[in-house]
Amino acid sequence: MFNFSFLNSFNKKEVILFTILYLSLLISFIIGENSTGGAILDYTNQKKASQAFADNFLETFLNYDNFGTRHSPLLIIFLSFFEKLNIQDNIIRLIHLHLSLLLPLSFGFILKTKYKFIDKKSILILVGLIFLSPTFRSLSIWPDSRILGLGVFCLSIYFFLKFQNTRKFKYCILNVCLCIISSYISPNFAVFSIYFFYKFFIFYKNSPSRYLFIIFINLIFALPFLYYVLILDVNFLNQSAATNFDGNTIFFVNLFNNFSLISSILVFYLLPFLVTKVIQINSEIEITKLILALIISLICFYYFDYRYEYTGGGIFFKISYFFFKNNYLFYLLCFISIFILLKIFQINYENIFLFFLILINNPQVTVYHKYYDPFLMIMFFSLLSLKIDINRLKTNLNVIIIYLFFFIFLIINNIKFLWTI
């Protein structure tokens, strides 16, 4: 089922690099890296829930929404078993850290499957970037459902790519099941089942029995969640992380905010790959796209009301506020981002569909950069249709530029942490 052969083919230099990356994660575990800023606080709140599950499972399960967390209870329930056994917290966290290694491992499977002639060095370079992700580092060290959910979601993508290559129905079923499991761990991944439905429908439109079977599996697996949230009324999803927000719901409050912020975050992750031409877009300045980008931008800016007090907003939003105490720089960068997005949409119109799913996979008031790190980079090299030249990774200068970009971003995220140790 899984092809581990490429793991056995790495030479000493590659093994040494992976060892260094792994040891860096262990060192961060020892010193308690918190590069996302809120990982420790989130884990502290989650710890209360896992201890409550250990003490009284049923009462906690039926009143889980009282804990004020949007995280799925699944990982918390899993961790509560260790609480029940009185296992030390550091051991529990260390177990989770190693479970989180599923993410870089599954990303390696994706790369090997999608890019059939990719060399070992290129796999190593891209997988190694996961270890520079502030979100991966913080949320593997301080247990959070996001990273484990993303790891399982990557496995679902892997089997989807296997299905595209072989057209074997078993890979379709594995994709569906793993996408559902990832959604139970981290509910935001559920929206991508729509994309898989669409692709399977196109392939099985002349074989309705198989497509109906896919729908049946999804309905059966969805029933426990629907019963929990709708019938038992344990609606843990509608919890706001925003300060100074007093709305009745946190969902779809202002999609213009989400569109502007997510567009800028997506292009931030594209930047090093565009500069090195690993990912290529048409560099021609087309007047029609420029005008359309301007119109879309002006509409978004007119309705944009995201407040700094909400926290989050992404790096471009924060830079604009930090240096100028206003959104003007962010608006300029957002306009450029929308223009680049239009070029990406032109490559393949399915990219519009996927971007829409990326947009609604976190439709809350708050838009945190960590939601898209390293998720967007994985999407670039898996589901999104982009012009990718993997051979560009064979150039040492390109690798240095990409790694320096993400390393600087990691350092910036750690500055506050470094000041406090």
PyMOL commands that set and color helices and strands:
alter all, ss='L'
color gray80, all
select helices_A, chain A and resi 5-8+12-31+39-55+57-62+64-67+73-84+89-99+102-114+120-130+134-141+145-166+169-185+187-204+208-231+255-275+287-303+308-310+315-324+328-347+350-360+369-372+375-380+390-394+396-420
alter helices_A, ss='H'
color red, helices_A
select strands_A, chain A and resi 279-280+387-388
alter strands_A, ss='S'
color yellow, strands_A
deselect
rebuild
show_as cartoon
